[in-house]
Amino acid sequence: MIDGNFITVPLDDAVQDALTAWVASHLPSLEEALAPFELVPADITMPRFERLVYDHEARS
């Protein structure tokens, strides 16, 4: 957050890859979570995760 505004930047590829791998390793849980919505993992796309940028980062 910079001056009260939310600012985000994409995560590094290594972090994104780790999150994607974690989701893949928990596929049965994901399938179970999606089932009540009549969705399967193939129906959704993996988001591009971002992180907040804080005021002290922007000023350094």
Secondary structure, 3 states (H helix, E strand, C coil): CECCECCEEECCHHHHHHHHHHHHHCHHHHHHHHHHHCCCHHHCCCCCCEEECCHHHHCC
